[in-house]
Structures are given as structure tokens and as C-alpha cells.
Amino acid sequence: MALRPMHVDWVATPPPGAYPHRRLGAPPRPYAGPPSYPVPPRWGFPLLAWRWPTSVATDDERPADAVDQVQRLARTASHALGLAALTSLWAAGSEIWRYALLLLSRYGALSATTVGVSDAMVVASAVVAVVAGVLGLVFTLLWLRRAREAAASAAGYGPPRPDNRVLVGLVVPGVNLFVPGSVLAELEHAALRQPPDARPRPSTLLRWWWGVWAGAALFSAFTVVWSFRSSVQAMADGVLLHAVADLLAAAAAVLTAVVVRRITTLLLPVDPAAIRRMRVVGLKDAPAPTLRPFRASGSPR
């Protein structure tokens, strides 16, 4: 005969006297004020001054996304291009002053101080303009690289040209007359979120920039070739050619800064506060809506 195990329920109860018996019906004691301590308490907040939490990343410490980097590089490139434009205008003014001195020298000798100051102005402005132009070109290329990445991320497809081919097309003389316009047209196409199978069509601003860029490059090359002529009239004409080349360089720098800012604006997300809210106040010449036929109250549904 097998023994069946017994089912036992264990119940835990507090021992007698663990809790004081509460008298039923006893009135609550009135409030006697805050608690008092025989000695100063040793607990409390730490003796530290209030400060901002250091575990939360601030705007400077938070990693910036691609659009923020493009915006910062666009601001830097615009400042560098503005400096290049100003120095090019300074160089153009120095060349025009030199040409005016050449015209005045036909009627008499000029002082050595005036000629020396003019030569120093021409040399200094040319050197500063070249340095500022190189800085503007470097920052613009950095902006272009970041802008291509941001545009590819926003449009959903990669750029049609790799970065190394774009760099070669922008630096090699002769080729840089055509490649920059094509690259910026592709960038503008992606910034506008156009489909990848559509052909990029540059805007009017981009076409003007393309023409000024190519014209300034060709005229600068022509001016360099003209400077090898050694006749007196050729040297005098070369002064005017240098002035026009500097003016075209200033125009190209200004238009480049405008194009950089426009494409950067296209890459920025749309601000809901900038959207104009509209409401319908009336309809004119609208077709009448189609109504259901009238149904009597006693007709079946």
C-alpha cells in the first residue's frame, strides 16, 4: 500500500507583541509643529553650488549632422570669397591708378615717390588677391564635398561622379571651364530632390555663374599671354587687361558666394514657421456638388 503525501499549507503570522495594539476610536493627536532634534542632523544635501548637468551634451559637444557641417562651411567659404572679391577690387584699382600715371607721364616726369607707391600697391594687391583667391577656392571645394554628401542623403541616390574625378575636373586647366558647371548643376538637381533619371537643368543663376567663371578664366589666360609682349604700347594695354581681369575675378567670387548660399539653402530643412498659411474664403465658377436623390421618410432604406 503506497502512502499518499499529505498537502500542508504553511501560514506565517507575526509573533505576539510584534505590533502594538491600536485602540479603536482614539482621536488623532493634533499637529505639534515640525520635528525637533536633540543634536543637529547629519543628513542633508551635499555642500555643492547649483550647476548645469555635465552629463547632457551641449550644442558645441553634440555631433553635427551633414547639413550643419554644410552650413558652417558655406559661411566660411562665403567670407573667404568676399575677401577675395575685395582684394581683387583693390588690385583692379591699383592697376587703374597705374594706367592713369602712365597717361600723366606723357606730359611730364613723375616723382619717384608716386611711382614707387603705385608699384608697391600693384604688387601687394596682386599677392593678397592671389592668397585670398586660393583660400576661397579651398573652402569652396570643402563645401562642395560636404554638400554633395548631404544632397545624396536628402535625394536618396549617390552623386554620378566620384570625388576624385570632380577634383581633377576642377583643378586641371581647360577642363575646369566645363566640369564646375556640370557638377554644380548635378548638385542643384539633387538638392531640389529631383528624380535621378531626369536630366539636370541649371537655373538662371547657375548659368550666369558658369558664364562669368569661364569668361574670367579665359580672360585671365589671355592676359598672362599678353604680358609676354615687350613693346611699350603692349605693356600699357596689359595694365588695362590686368584691371579687367581683376574685375572679372571679383565678379566670379561674388557669384560663387551667392551660388554657395543658394544651394545651402536648398539643402536646409523647411522651417514650418516660414510656411505661409492659407485658408479658403470663397469659390468661383466651381461645379455644383453631386447630391443623392431625395428619399421619402416612409421609404425603406
C-alpha positions as CSV (number, residue, x, y, z in Angstrom):
1,M,0.0,0.0,0.0
2,A,1.5,3.3,-1.1
3,L,1.5,6.3,1.1
4,R,0.0,9.4,-0.4
5,P,1.9,12.6,0.5
6,M,0.0,15.0,2.7
7,H,-0.8,18.5,1.5
8,V,0.3,21.0,4.1
9,D,-0.2,24.8,3.8
10,W,2.3,26.9,5.8
11,V,0.9,30.2,7.2
12,A,3.3,32.8,8.6
13,T,2.0,35.0,11.4
14,P,3.8,37.6,13.4
15,P,4.7,36.7,16.9
16,P,2.7,38.1,19.8
17,G,3.7,41.6,20.7
18,A,5.3,42.4,17.4
19,Y,2.9,45.3,16.7
20,P,1.3,47.5,19.4
21,H,-2.4,47.1,19.7
22,R,-4.2,50.2,18.4
23,R,-7.0,51.4,20.4
24,L,-10.1,51.7,18.3
25,G,-11.9,55.1,18.5
26,A,-8.9,57.0,19.8
27,P,-8.9,60.6,18.4
28,P,-5.8,61.7,16.3
29,R,-3.3,63.8,18.0
30,P,-3.1,67.5,17.0
31,Y,-0.2,68.8,14.9
32,A,2.6,69.8,17.2
33,G,4.9,71.5,14.7
34,P,8.0,70.3,12.8
35,P,10.1,67.6,14.4
36,S,12.9,68.7,16.7
37,Y,16.3,67.0,17.2
38,P,18.4,67.0,20.3
39,V,21.5,67.5,18.1
40,P,22.0,69.0,14.6
41,P,21.1,66.3,12.0
42,R,23.9,64.9,9.9
43,W,21.8,64.3,6.8
44,G,21.0,66.8,4.0
45,F,22.1,67.9,0.6
46,P,25.8,68.0,-0.4
47,L,27.6,71.3,0.0
48,L,27.8,72.0,-3.7
49,A,26.8,75.0,-5.7
50,W,24.0,74.6,-8.3
51,R,25.3,74.0,-11.8
52,W,24.2,72.8,-15.1
53,P,24.3,69.0,-15.5
54,T,27.5,67.8,-17.2
55,S,26.1,64.6,-18.5
56,V,23.9,66.2,-21.1
57,A,25.7,67.2,-24.3
58,T,25.6,70.9,-25.2
59,D,25.3,72.3,-28.7
60,D,29.1,72.5,-29.0
61,E,29.6,69.0,-27.8
62,R,26.8,67.4,-29.8
63,P,27.9,65.9,-33.1
64,A,26.7,68.0,-36.0
65,D,24.9,66.3,-38.9
66,A,25.8,66.7,-42.6
67,V,23.5,69.8,-43.2
68,D,25.0,71.6,-40.2
69,Q,28.5,71.0,-41.5
70,V,27.5,72.2,-44.9
71,Q,26.0,75.4,-43.4
72,R,29.2,76.1,-41.4
73,L,31.5,75.5,-44.4
74,A,29.2,77.7,-46.6
75,R,29.5,80.5,-44.1
76,T,33.3,80.2,-44.1
77,A,33.6,79.9,-47.9
78,S,31.3,82.9,-48.3
79,H,33.6,85.0,-46.1
80,A,36.7,83.8,-47.9
81,L,35.1,84.6,-51.3
82,G,34.1,88.0,-50.1
83,L,37.7,88.7,-49.0
84,A,38.9,87.5,-52.4
85,A,36.4,89.9,-54.1
86,L,37.5,92.8,-52.1
87,T,41.2,92.2,-52.7
88,S,40.5,91.8,-56.4
89,L,38.8,95.1,-56.5
90,W,41.8,96.6,-54.7
91,A,44.1,95.1,-57.4
92,A,41.9,96.5,-60.1
93,G,42.0,99.9,-58.5
94,S,45.8,99.7,-58.3
95,E,46.1,98.8,-62.0
96,I,43.8,101.7,-63.0
97,W,45.9,104.1,-60.9
98,R,49.0,102.8,-62.7
99,Y,47.4,103.4,-66.1
100,A,46.4,106.9,-65.0
101,L,50.0,107.6,-64.1
102,L,51.1,106.3,-67.5
103,L,48.8,108.8,-69.1
104,L,50.1,111.6,-66.9
105,S,53.7,110.7,-67.7
106,R,53.2,111.7,-71.4
107,Y,53.1,115.4,-70.3
108,G,56.0,115.3,-67.8
109,A,58.1,113.3,-65.5
110,L,56.5,111.8,-62.3
111,S,58.0,111.8,-58.9
112,A,59.8,108.7,-57.7
113,T,57.7,108.5,-54.6
114,T,54.4,108.4,-56.6
115,V,55.8,105.7,-58.9
116,G,57.2,103.7,-56.0
117,V,53.9,103.8,-54.1
118,S,52.0,102.7,-57.3
119,D,54.3,99.8,-57.9
120,A,54.0,98.7,-54.2
121,M,50.3,98.9,-54.4
122,V,50.2,96.8,-57.5
123,V,52.5,94.1,-56.2
124,A,50.9,94.0,-52.7
125,S,47.3,93.9,-54.0
126,A,48.2,91.2,-56.5
127,V,49.8,89.0,-53.9
128,V,47.0,89.4,-51.4
129,A,44.4,88.8,-54.1
130,V,46.1,85.5,-55.1
131,V,46.3,84.3,-51.5
132,A,42.7,85.2,-50.8
133,G,41.6,83.5,-54.0
134,V,43.4,80.3,-53.1
135,L,41.7,80.3,-49.7
136,G,38.3,80.9,-51.2
137,L,38.9,78.1,-53.6
138,V,40.0,75.6,-50.9
139,F,37.0,76.4,-48.7
140,T,34.6,76.2,-51.6
141,L,36.0,72.7,-52.5
142,L,35.5,71.6,-48.9
143,W,32.0,72.9,-49.0
144,L,31.3,71.2,-52.3
145,R,32.4,67.8,-50.9
146,R,30.1,68.1,-47.9
147,A,27.2,69.5,-50.0
148,R,27.4,66.5,-52.4
149,E,27.2,64.1,-49.4
150,A,24.2,66.0,-47.9
151,A,22.4,66.2,-51.2
152,A,22.9,62.5,-51.9
153,S,21.5,61.7,-48.4
154,A,18.5,64.0,-49.0
155,A,17.7,62.9,-52.5
156,G,18.2,59.2,-51.8
157,Y,20.8,58.5,-54.5
158,G,24.5,59.0,-54.8
159,P,26.3,61.6,-57.0
160,P,27.0,60.5,-60.6
161,R,30.7,61.4,-60.3
162,P,33.2,60.3,-57.7
163,D,35.1,62.8,-55.7
164,N,38.5,62.2,-57.3
165,R,37.1,62.9,-60.8
166,V,35.4,66.0,-59.6
167,L,38.7,67.3,-58.0
168,V,40.6,66.6,-61.2
169,G,37.9,68.4,-63.3
170,L,38.0,71.4,-61.1
171,V,41.8,71.8,-61.0
172,V,43.1,70.9,-64.5
173,P,43.2,74.0,-66.7
174,G,40.9,73.9,-69.7
175,V,38.8,71.1,-68.2
176,N,37.8,73.4,-65.3
177,L,35.8,75.5,-67.8
178,F,33.1,72.9,-68.2
179,V,33.2,70.5,-65.3
180,P,32.4,73.0,-62.5
181,G,29.1,74.0,-64.2
182,S,28.1,70.3,-64.7
183,V,29.0,69.4,-61.1
184,L,27.0,72.3,-59.6
185,A,24.1,71.5,-61.9
186,E,24.1,67.9,-60.6
187,L,24.3,69.2,-57.1
188,E,21.4,71.6,-57.6
189,H,19.4,68.8,-59.2
190,A,19.9,66.6,-56.1
191,A,19.3,69.5,-53.7
192,L,15.9,70.1,-55.3
193,R,15.1,66.4,-54.7
194,Q,14.6,65.7,-58.4
195,P,14.4,62.1,-59.7
196,P,17.7,60.5,-60.7
197,D,16.6,59.7,-64.2
198,A,15.8,63.3,-65.1
199,R,18.4,65.4,-66.8
200,P,19.8,68.2,-64.6
201,R,18.8,71.7,-65.8
202,P,20.8,74.5,-64.3
203,S,19.0,77.5,-63.0
204,T,19.4,81.0,-64.4
205,L,21.8,82.0,-61.5
206,L,23.9,78.9,-62.2
207,R,24.1,79.7,-65.9
208,W,25.2,83.3,-65.2
209,W,27.9,82.0,-62.8
210,W,29.1,79.4,-65.3
211,G,29.5,82.1,-68.0
212,V,31.3,84.6,-65.7
213,W,33.5,81.8,-64.4
214,A,34.5,80.6,-67.9
215,G,34.9,84.2,-69.1
216,A,37.1,85.2,-66.2
217,A,39.3,82.1,-66.6
218,L,39.7,82.7,-70.4
219,F,40.4,86.4,-70.0
220,S,43.0,85.8,-67.3
221,A,44.8,83.3,-69.5
222,F,44.7,85.8,-72.4
223,T,46.1,88.5,-70.0
224,V,49.0,86.2,-69.0
225,V,49.9,85.5,-72.6
226,W,49.7,89.2,-73.5
227,S,52.1,90.1,-70.7
228,F,54.9,88.4,-72.7
229,R,54.9,91.2,-75.2
230,S,57.6,93.7,-74.7
231,S,56.6,96.8,-76.6
232,V,55.6,100.0,-74.8
233,Q,52.0,100.0,-76.1
234,A,51.6,96.3,-75.2
235,M,52.8,97.0,-71.7
236,A,50.3,99.9,-71.3
237,D,47.5,97.7,-72.7
238,G,48.5,95.0,-70.3
239,V,47.8,97.3,-67.4
240,L,44.2,97.7,-68.6
241,L,43.9,94.0,-69.3
242,H,45.0,93.2,-65.7
243,A,42.4,95.6,-64.3
244,V,39.6,94.0,-66.3
245,A,40.8,90.5,-65.3
246,D,40.7,91.6,-61.6
247,L,37.2,92.9,-62.0
248,L,36.0,89.7,-63.6
249,A,37.7,87.7,-60.8
250,A,35.8,89.8,-58.2
251,A,32.5,89.2,-60.1
252,A,33.2,85.5,-60.2
253,A,33.9,85.4,-56.4
254,V,30.7,87.2,-55.6
255,L,28.6,85.0,-57.8
256,T,30.3,81.9,-56.3
257,A,29.3,83.0,-52.8
258,V,25.7,83.6,-54.0
259,V,25.6,80.1,-55.5
260,V,27.0,78.5,-52.4
261,R,24.4,80.2,-50.2
262,R,21.6,79.3,-52.5
263,I,22.4,75.6,-52.8
264,T,23.0,75.5,-49.0
265,T,19.5,77.0,-48.5
266,L,18.1,74.3,-50.7
267,L,19.7,71.6,-48.5
268,L,18.3,73.0,-45.3
269,P,15.0,71.5,-43.9
270,V,11.9,73.5,-44.4
271,D,11.0,75.7,-41.4
272,P,7.3,75.2,-40.5
273,A,7.2,78.8,-39.2
274,A,8.2,80.1,-42.7
275,I,5.3,78.4,-44.5
276,R,2.5,80.8,-45.2
277,R,-0.8,79.5,-44.0
278,M,-3.7,80.0,-46.4
279,R,-7.5,79.5,-46.0
280,V,-10.3,79.3,-48.5
281,V,-12.6,82.3,-48.3
282,G,-14.8,81.6,-51.4
283,L,-15.3,79.6,-54.6
284,K,-15.9,81.0,-58.0
285,D,-17.1,79.1,-61.1
286,A,-16.9,75.8,-59.2
287,P,-19.1,72.9,-60.4
288,A,-22.1,72.1,-58.2
289,P,-21.6,69.0,-56.0
290,T,-23.5,65.8,-56.9
291,L,-26.3,65.2,-54.4
292,R,-28.1,62.0,-53.6
293,P,-31.7,61.7,-54.8
294,F,-34.4,62.7,-52.3
295,R,-35.9,59.9,-50.3
296,A,-39.2,60.0,-48.7
297,S,-39.5,59.5,-44.9
298,G,-41.5,56.3,-45.2
299,S,-39.5,54.6,-47.9
300,P,-37.4,51.6,-46.9
301,R,-33.7,52.1,-46.5
